[in-house]
Amino acid sequence: MTATSAPDTRPPVATERHGHVLVVRLQRPEARNALDLATARGIHAAMDELDDDDNLFAGILTGSGGNFCAGADLKAVARGERPTTERGAAGLMAKPARKPLIAAVEGWALGGGFELCLACDLVVAARDARFGLPEVKRNLVAAWGGLFRLPKRLPQGLAMELALLGEPRSAEFFVPHGLVNRVTEPGQALQGALQLAGQMLANGPTALAATVQIMRNAHNWSEAEAWREQEPFVMAARQAEDCQEGLAAFMEKRPPVWKGR
């Protein structure tokens, strides 16, 4: 008599709090964390949690089972699923959280997985991580933001080569171009991302949120538009309690105690 394995009842996305940081973990290791509708909804809910809680200052998106994300779940797509929510494909591509978001990458980040990285503000990757847009190998188009975000992060010719050849590249390949911010040993990407978040969160969280909003939109604005369009973000940070706390801490020669509002 053979024992049967119990069905996996884990949700496709789990969140855990590390101080003021929300870690969002994809939990479909048997499918290399491929994105189906349930996963997209889980990511969307995590982005809502990050946005809505003043006590959360930043988020980290990571995978499980030694991989980040292999892109869309093609079996789910064949069943007619579209892994899209009101925040866009994969639950965040069109509208990620308004606070800083770090991708912590182990193993493969392919197709929609690479596009998840491009929707984040910073990337920490293990030395053996691999990134790519292989869609063209199946006569598909990388339609989740990769084709217009990649040329903003890399020189045009290099971005074109990656998109047209569809071949994956290592984490270290992207470091000189700034697409990968930190490289860790295998198995240490999440820890590296938490360390990076810790450095970042010594700064004022409402100013950080304003900064990422301005910088995400900067490519879409002319310089004349930018002066006008950045103002609501600047004023939101300036009028926050955290701004008063930052000034008071400076005058009193003490570390600030941020509230995220």
Secondary structure as UniProt FT lines:
FT   STRAND          13..18
FT   TURN            19..20
FT   STRAND          21..26
FT   HELIX           29..31
FT   TURN            32..33
FT   HELIX           37..52
FT   TURN            54..55
FT   STRAND          58..62
FT   TURN            65..66
FT   HELIX           74..78
FT   TURN            79..80
FT   STRAND          84..85
FT   TURN            86..87
FT   STRAND          88..89
FT   TURN            90..92
FT   STRAND          101..105
FT   STRAND          108..110
FT   HELIX           112..119
FT   STRAND          122..126
FT   TURN            127..128
FT   STRAND          130..132
FT   HELIX           134..138
FT   TURN            143..145
FT   HELIX           146..153
FT   HELIX           156..165
FT   STRAND          169..170
FT   HELIX           171..174
FT   HELIX           175..177
FT   STRAND          182..184
FT   TURN            186..187
FT   HELIX           189..200
FT   TURN            201..202
FT   HELIX           205..217
FT   HELIX           218..220
FT   HELIX           223..229
FT   HELIX           231..238
FT   HELIX           241..252
//
